[in-house]
Amino acid sequence: MSTRKTPLPIVVAITALGILAGCMYSPREGRMTQTATLEGQYFLLETLPDGKLLLDKEEVADLNDGRINFYVLDNKEVYPLILPDDAACVTGTHYSRAGLLPDGRIGLVKFCVDSLSEPPAERGDYSLVAFDLTQHVITPLMDGFLYPGLQQSFTWNQDMSRGVMAVGTLDSTLYWLSPDGPEPMQVVVGEGEEKWSLAEALKQTTCTRGCESSPPPVGIASTPSWPPNGTTIAFTASTTAMALQGLSRVNAIYSVYLMDEIEQKPRAVLNGLSQPRLLRWSPNGQQLLLDACIGLLRRCGLWTFNPQDGSLMQIGSRERYQGAGWLSDSKIVVAYCVEGVDDSCNQTLFYEYDLDG
């Protein structure tokens, strides 16, 4: 790993033709300004409505101690986000997967730990809750519990009547959220022989006992994002994963899909992706912020993508990258790690990118 003391985020205009069919690359000079420095390693999770940043600190959390690793960066000062224990949880309360909700609260996956002697999947139940930053209270977001499995990112529409959740890792899939509880997503992704049902994938991903010995092949779906004041859900998905098993699914090739909430017919708008880790609509719902490796050359980094005209721009490298988010329709905040001599992260630096600069 690199031991350079300052990150070198870059703006790259890709001029090679034929790397991605149907995409147009445009050179734009982005402006970078460093805004804050924190000692230690932090991950940028969300930009909050008042300009503060929601962070996750890299520490090993014990499910039994109820410790939380979320922090808020206010200007250049950072403070911990103290979340309450639930007395009804027998062994402890663990919160994860923090994300911004449309009403300004922070959504969290709450794991009520009932036992540490059982297998991880049977130690307790996952639920979705909201934390109010002003009143410091936690309230349920929905009735019932989330489907079992490793919970990933979630997203809600503007009035919070419906949402989408990702669950799983190399078998990741999507399902619906509502105030009444979760439900399978009766959506087919792909075309011809390379298509699969998200509901069938959910059945496989969440199966813990009595699973099918030869289940039908399914792809991978993840990173859902609902645009503010819009109905077009974006997510990444892989049809090539249908032919892959186990760890080989790491090599799956993805596409960015758009799906209308009512029609529920996903269509691919950007192909040739690998290892997607972030997909997020801009505040005006015009562009997507994307962290992935793209094209035959596997250019890994942070990108902006406009589905309307197919324009794609790389605005940063994945080297020492620690997360990103939208500050406005034209400004993005990115976190980078400064490594020490032992390859550990000594500092986390925060930069603002002005896409119009």
N, C-alpha and C positions, 0 to 999 in steps of 0.2 A: 504493500500500500504506500501511497505517497506520503511524504513528510513535509511538504511545503506548508508554510505558516499562514498563508492567505489563500482563500479560494479564488479561482479564476472562472467564474461563470461566464458563459459566452453566448453570443447571438450568432446563429449559423443560418445562412441561406443555402439550401441544397439546390444545386443546379443540375445534378445528374438526372437524365430523363429515364423513364421506364422503371424506376425503383418501385413506385406504387402507382398502379393504374388508377386513373381518375382523380389524381391529386395534383394540385398546383402549388408549387413552393414560391413564396415571395420574399425577397430580401427586405428586412426592415431593421433599422438600427434601434435597439432598445437601450434605455438609459438605466444605469444601476446606481443605487445609493445605499450605502450601509446605514442602518438605522439603530442597531443595538448589538451588544455583545454580552453573552452570558458564560460564566464559568461552568464547565461540565458539558454533558451531552443531553440535548433536548431535541424532541421531535415536534415539528409544527403540525398541529392537527386541524385547526380551524381559525378563520378570522371572524371575530365577534362584531356585532353591529356598531359598537362604539370605537372600533379600531383596535381594540385589544386582541391579543393572540392567545389561543388555547394551546397549551403545550403538554407533552408527555415526557417525563424524565425516565431515562433508561436505568431502571433498577429491577432487581429480582423481587417480585411481590409474592408473599406467602398467602395462600387462600385462607389461612387460619388467623391472620392478624388484622384483616380488614384495611390494610394500608392502601392508600390511593396515591398515584404518582402523577396526577394532573396539576398543572400550574397555569397561571394567567400572567402574561407579560403586558404590563401597563406602561407605555412609553419605554423606559429603560429599566423599570423595576419589575421583579418577578415575585409572585407570592403563591403559596400552595392553595389548591382548591380543596377545602375541607368538606368532605361528604359524610353524612350521618350513617351510623350503623342502624340496621333494622333489628330490633329486639326479637322479632319473630324468627330470625335466622338462627338455628340451633348452634352452629359452629362459627359462623362469621358472615360478613357481607363483603362482596368483592364487586367493584365497578370497572367496566372496560368499555372500549369502542365509543369514546365520546364523540359527539357530532352536533353541529348547530341545527336547531329546529327553526322552522319558518317564523315562529312567534318570538324568537330571540333567546329562548331557553336552551339549555344544553341537554341533549338526549344521551342516555347512557344505557348500556346493557348491565343489568343488575343480576349477579349470581348469588343466590341465597344458598350458602354452603351448609348442608345438613349433616354430611359425614365425610371424613377423610379416609375412611377404611374401604369405601366402595370404589369401583372403577370411576375415572373422571366423568364419564357420561352419566353416571348414576348418583353423583354426589349431591345434587341439588337441582334447582330449576332456574332457567333464565327468564327474565322479564325485561320489559322496556320501560324506563322511567324518564322523567324530566326534572332537571335541577334549575331552580330559579335563582339567578345570580344576585338579585336584589333582596329577596326575602329569605334566601338560604334554606329553602324547603324542597323536598323531593316528592313528586306525585306520580302515580302510574300513568303511562301513556295509552295503555290498552288493557282489556280484560285478558285473563289467562296468561299462558306462558309462551315463549318463543319455541320454535321447533328445536330439538336437541342437536348438538353439533357445535363446531367452532364458529361463533358468531363473527361476522365481518361488518362491512359498512352498511348503513341504512340511509334512506332518504324519504322525505314526505312532500306531498303537494301543499299548496299555499294555505288551504283551510284545514289541513291535517286530518282530512277525512279518509285519506288513503296513502299508503307508503309502500316501499319495496325494501326488502332485507336480503342480504347475501349471507349464506351459511356454507361452511366447508372450506377446504383448501384446494387440493388438486381435484376434488370432486365438487367444487363450489357450484352453487346454483342460487336461484332467486325465488322469493315467495312474497305474497301480498301481506301488508299490514293494514289494520283498521282499528278504530277504538274498540271494536267487538272482539278483536283477536286476530291471529294469523290465519292464512288460508293458502292452499296451493295456487300456483299461477298456471292456469290452463292456456299456456302459450307455447307455440312450436317455433323453434329457432332453426334457421337453415333452409335448404331447398333440396328437393329430390331425395336421393339416398342419404345425403348428409344433412339430416335434420333430426331433432329430438325434442321431446316434451320436457319443459321445465318441471311439470308436476311429477313425471316419472323420475327425473333426476333428484327431486326432493325426497321422494320415497327411498331412493338408494342412499342418498347422502345422510339421511337422518335415521336409517335403520340400525338398530343396535342388537336386536334378537330376531331369530327366524327370518333372516334375509334370504333372498333368492340366490340359489347357487350359480345360476347363469343369467343375470339380469341383462336386459337389452342395453346396447351401447348408448351412452349419453355424452354430450359435450360438457364444456365448462362455461359458466356465466358468472360475472362478478362486477364490482365497482358501479353499482347503479347510481344515477344522478337525476333528480327531478328539477327542471328549471323553475326559477321564481316566476309566478304568474303565467305558467305554461302547462301544457299537457303532454309534451313529447319527452318521454323517459329515455335517457341514454344509458348504455351499459356496454361492457366488453364481453365477448363470447367467442368460444373456439369450437368449430366443427371438426377440426383435425384431431381433437382430443378423443373423438369417438373411436378412433382406431388405436389409441394408446392406452396402456395399462400402467398402474403403479407410478413409480418415479419418472417414467418416460413421459408422463403428461406434462412435466416441466418444459418440454420442448414444443408444446402446442403453439400453433399460430392462431392469433386472434384477429377479430375485426371489431370496430366500433359500430354498434347498432343503435338505431333510433326507433322508438315504438310509441305510437299514439295510445294514450290511456284507454280510449274507447275501442278503437279498432283492434288493438293488441296484435298487430302483424309486424314483427321486427324486420327492418331492412338494413343491410350493411352499407355504411357510408365511408368507411376507411378500413382498408385491408392491410395485411402484412405486418401485424404487430406481434411482439412477444413480450412476456413478462410485464403485462400492464399492472400498475400498482395504484394509480390515481386517475379518476375521471370526474370532472366537476364543471357544471355550467357556470358561465359568467353571470353577474347579477341581471343583465338584460336578456339572458337566454340566447345570445347570438353566437358565442364561442365556447369551446370546451378546453379546459386545462387538462392535459394528459401527461402522465408519466409512464413511458414505455420505451422499448427498443423497436425501431421502425425500419422496414425495408430490408433488402438483401444484404446491405452492409451492417445491419443491426445497430443503427445509431441510437444509443441509449441516452435518454435525457428527458427534460421537461419540454413540452410542446404546447402550442395553442393551435386549435383546429377550428375552422369555420365550415360547418356542414353546408352552408348555402352556396359558397363558391369553391369549396374544396381546398382553400388555402391552408397551408400547414407551415408553422414556423417553430424552429427549435430555439428556446430561449435560455437553456442551461444544461449543464452536464450532470450525469448521475454521480460523478466522483464526489464523495463526501456530502452528498445531497441528504437533507434531513426534513423534507416536506415543503409544501407550497400551498398557497391559497389566493383567492381573489380579494383585493382591497377595494376595487371598483371595476368598471367595465374596461379600463385601460391600464390598471395597475395590479401587479402581482407581487406578493411577498414570498420570499424563498429563504430557507434556512440551510446553512452549510456548516460542516464540522471542520475544525482546525485540529489536525492530528499532532500528537507529541512524538517523541523519539521511540516510544514503545507501541506506536500505532493506535493508542487510545485517543479518545476525543477529549481534548483539553478545553476547548471552547466551542460555542455555537454562535455563529455570526448570522445576522438577519439583514437581508437586502430587499429593497423595493425596486421593481422593474417598471419603467414607464414605457408601455408599448407604443405610445404616440410620440415619444421623445426623439 
